[in-house]
Amino acid sequence: MAFHEIRFPANLSFGSVGGPERRTEIVTLANGFEERNTPWQHSRRRYDAGVGLRSLNDVETLISFFEARAGQLHGFRWKDWSDYKSCAPLSTPAPEDQLIGNGDGVTTVFQLQKTYLSGLQSYTRPICKPVAGTVVVAIAGDQKVESLEFSVNLETGEITFVLPPDLGTRVTAGFEFDVPVRFDADVIQTSVASFQAGEVPTVPVVEIRL
């Protein structure tokens, strides 16, 4: 099993159906009250790549991509068009979009992450697959220069500074990112006749933990 650092064709993922999934265990007590718990710290996303197919050429592209990944065996990158930026969908990533840590004068490596806030509650999602050329970073609001003052590991989402940020300084970042996924089936069934009639195959894709 390996992860291939290649993105599923973005023109095929556009229009796909999918989103985050949670797992909640619910026990109903004798008095009617519930106890709810989850074994998952992080959500897991699922998509249907078949919805994005628009032509027989798209089907050929999909089959080539599927065969090169050996079905479910190897992971790959996926662009979730509904959630692929550190900022609002119509905005451009900026250095102070997301807080990724606070300096302590010693630590030089920080993990990219995105925080989802609603009311007083929030969820912080690790970002492991940033997109090359989109990551911008700042310390205490001062934007840093990539390759001179910091580097980005595109396979893990880690930011490494040449010098550790000073104690108490805010370390922030803006970026675009992909979701690490794999195919969730070892078979793709297509029919030229049904496709021309407007039907598309189901091609399940599921997020993987790294």
C-alpha distance (Angstrom), angle and dihedral (degrees) to the residues before:
residue distance angle dihedral
M1 . . .
A2 3.80 . .
F3 3.76 141.2 .
H4 3.79 117.5 -116.5
E5 3.80 112.4 -148.6
I6 3.79 92.9 -138.2
R7 3.79 128.8 112.0
F8 3.78 122.7 -126.4
P9 3.84 105.2 -112.8
A10 3.80 104.0 -76.9
N11 3.80 93.1 -145.9
L12 3.82 88.4 60.3
S13 3.80 95.7 46.2
F14 3.82 90.1 51.1
G15 3.79 107.0 100.1
S16 3.80 93.7 19.2
V17 3.79 120.4 141.6
G18 3.79 120.9 -123.8
G19 3.76 149.6 89.7
P20 3.82 145.6 164.5
E21 3.78 122.9 -25.3
R22 3.81 126.8 -161.1
R23 3.79 130.6 -166.7
T24 3.79 115.4 -139.3
E25 3.79 125.5 179.9
I26 3.82 111.4 -150.6
V27 3.79 125.5 -168.9
T28 3.81 118.2 -173.0
L29 3.80 111.3 -148.0
A30 3.80 125.5 -143.2
N31 3.81 90.6 -102.6
G32 3.80 91.1 55.5
F33 3.78 96.3 -106.1
E34 3.80 119.4 124.6
E35 3.76 136.0 -131.6
R36 3.81 113.2 -153.1
N37 3.77 128.2 -169.3
T38 3.79 138.5 159.4
P39 3.81 130.8 -147.4
W40 3.83 89.8 -159.3
Q41 3.78 121.9 85.1
H42 3.79 91.1 -174.6
S43 3.78 132.6 37.7
R44 3.81 121.4 -114.9
R45 3.78 122.3 -138.4
R46 3.79 127.6 -138.7
Y47 3.79 128.8 -169.3
D48 3.79 140.8 178.2
A49 3.80 109.7 -133.4
G50 3.79 92.7 -174.0
V51 3.79 93.5 74.9
G52 3.81 90.9 67.7
L53 3.82 94.4 58.9
R54 3.80 112.2 110.6
S55 3.80 105.9 161.7
L56 3.78 142.6 20.1
N57 3.80 87.6 -102.5
D58 3.81 87.1 60.5
V59 3.81 89.4 53.2
E60 3.80 90.3 52.9
T61 3.81 90.8 49.8
L62 3.80 90.6 49.5
I63 3.81 93.5 49.8
S64 3.82 91.5 49.1
F65 3.79 90.8 50.6
F66 3.83 91.6 45.8
E67 3.80 93.1 50.3
A68 3.81 92.9 47.0
R69 3.82 89.3 54.9
A70 3.83 91.1 46.9
G71 3.80 90.9 -124.6
Q72 3.81 111.4 -80.8
L73 3.80 94.3 -5.5
H74 3.79 102.1 90.1
G75 3.79 130.1 40.5
F76 3.79 126.1 -135.0
R77 3.81 142.8 179.5
W78 3.79 122.6 -82.2
K79 3.80 128.2 -167.2
D80 3.78 110.3 -138.2
W81 3.79 100.4 -157.1
S82 3.80 91.7 -161.6
D83 3.83 93.9 54.7
Y84 3.81 119.5 18.9
K85 3.81 105.2 118.1
S86 3.79 138.1 71.8
C87 3.80 87.6 -129.5
A88 3.80 138.7 41.1
P89 3.83 114.3 -49.8
L90 3.81 94.9 -107.4
S91 3.81 95.1 43.3
T92 3.80 131.8 84.6
P93 3.82 118.7 -115.1
A94 3.81 111.7 -99.0
P95 3.83 130.7 -166.1
E96 3.81 94.3 -108.2
D97 3.82 98.7 46.3
Q98 3.80 98.2 107.2
L99 3.79 133.8 23.4
I100 3.81 107.6 -130.7
G101 3.79 98.7 172.6
N102 3.78 149.7 -45.3
G103 3.77 124.8 -96.2
D104 3.79 120.6 -111.7
G105 3.78 98.8 178.6
V106 3.82 91.4 -107.9
T107 3.82 111.0 54.3
T108 3.79 115.8 86.6
V109 3.85 100.8 170.4
F110 3.81 122.1 74.6
Q111 3.81 129.2 176.3
L112 3.79 118.4 -129.3
Q113 3.79 112.2 -119.8
K114 3.77 141.6 167.8
T115 3.79 124.3 -141.3
Y116 3.80 121.6 -148.7
L117 3.82 111.0 -156.6
S118 3.80 127.5 -166.4
G119 3.78 118.8 165.5
L120 3.80 109.0 -45.9
Q121 3.80 93.5 -25.4
S122 3.77 127.8 85.6
Y123 3.80 141.6 177.3
T124 3.81 124.2 -152.5
R125 3.79 116.9 -150.7
P126 3.81 121.8 -162.9
I127 3.80 112.7 -127.5
C128 3.80 111.5 -146.1
K129 3.80 103.0 164.7
P130 3.83 111.6 51.2
V131 3.79 117.9 176.4
A132 3.81 116.5 -109.3
G133 3.80 114.8 -104.3
T134 3.81 95.9 15.2
V135 3.82 102.6 85.3
V136 3.81 117.1 104.8
V137 3.80 121.5 176.5
A138 3.80 136.9 -167.3
I139 3.80 136.8 -174.8
A140 3.82 114.2 -151.7
G141 3.82 88.0 -15.4
D142 3.80 94.1 -53.1
Q143 3.81 109.8 122.4
K144 3.80 115.0 -131.5
V145 3.79 129.5 -144.7
E146 3.81 117.7 -114.9
S147 3.83 116.4 -124.5
L148 3.81 89.4 13.4
E149 3.81 102.3 56.7
F150 3.79 102.4 8.4
S151 3.80 143.1 7.7
V152 3.80 132.8 -145.7
N153 3.80 125.1 -138.0
L154 3.81 101.9 -147.2
E155 3.83 91.7 -167.0
T156 3.82 97.2 54.3
G157 3.80 106.1 20.1
E158 3.81 93.2 -122.0
I159 3.80 121.3 147.8
T160 3.81 114.9 -150.5
F161 3.80 119.9 -165.0
V162 3.78 123.5 -154.5
L163 3.80 88.7 -137.9
P164 3.82 124.1 28.1
P165 3.83 114.8 -107.8
D166 3.80 112.8 -105.9
L167 3.79 120.8 -97.4
G168 3.81 112.7 -74.9
T169 3.80 97.0 7.8
R170 3.80 119.4 136.7
V171 3.78 115.2 -117.5
T172 3.81 111.2 -155.6
A173 3.79 137.7 172.3
G174 3.78 144.5 -174.1
F175 3.80 123.7 -155.1
E176 3.77 151.2 140.5
F177 3.79 117.7 -115.0
D178 3.79 145.7 -172.7
V179 3.81 130.2 -139.5
P180 3.83 118.1 -117.7
V181 3.81 106.1 -126.6
R182 3.79 145.2 154.2
F183 3.78 134.1 -154.7
D184 3.80 110.3 -86.9
A185 3.81 94.7 -147.9
D186 3.79 135.6 47.9
V187 3.78 93.8 -142.5
I188 3.81 135.3 60.9
Q189 3.78 115.6 -166.1
T190 3.78 117.6 -163.1
S191 3.78 133.2 170.0
V192 3.78 123.1 -163.3
A193 3.79 91.0 -152.6
S194 3.78 95.8 50.1
F195 3.80 92.5 42.0
Q196 3.81 91.3 54.8
A197 3.78 87.5 50.2
G198 3.78 89.9 60.0
E199 3.80 100.2 -95.6
V200 3.81 121.5 127.5
P201 3.81 130.7 -160.3
T202 3.78 122.5 -108.8
V203 3.80 110.2 -112.4
P204 3.83 108.8 178.6
V205 3.79 118.4 -157.0
V206 3.83 124.4 -174.4
E207 3.81 133.4 -167.6
I208 3.80 116.7 -111.4
R209 3.80 130.1 -148.5
L210 3.79 116.2 -116.9
